[in-house]
């Protein structure tokens, strides 16, 4: 299980539970149509739980105070299922299991993007950050308003991709802002 500390913890965050059983058996942990995950969400008060096959983890998202309760439930389900898997099959799976721990980086937006324009980088309800999070295969992207930084958590191999996408989006956004300013200047706004 991995959980990465951050300087300014949001009220909602994530936690990972390592999946150390073959994916075939995760259907028992997840439940039909996500039944067990949905029940766990409702019982302990987290927002979402999903199995990330690419990272071999169950990702839990919700209020920080409830993450440990949810991860304990998922860990116990995995341990229960593990008892019914032969030791040879488990060993074969875990010998090839690669879990990349999350690392944390923070990048300043000073001299890159004005505070008033960060909302356009984040997107409505965080939609653009969520898209970058998925496409870069990182765990979490957060705007730290106090420090005017973007904080990223994820496997070190994937962080650079997220940074590149964010940098490209900042450049595009700044170009749009510049073009609008120039148009406005020409029309004497």
Secondary structure, 3 states (H helix, E strand, C coil): CECCCCCCCCCEEEEEEECCCCHHHHHHHHCHHHHHHHHHHHHHCEEEEEEECCCCEEEEEEEHHHHHHHHHHHHHHHHHHHCCCCHHHHHHHHHCCCCCCEEEEEEECCCCCCHHHHHHHHCHHHHHHHHHHHHHCCCEEEEECCCCEEEEEEEHHHHHHHHHHHHHHHHHHHHHHHHHHHHHHHCCC
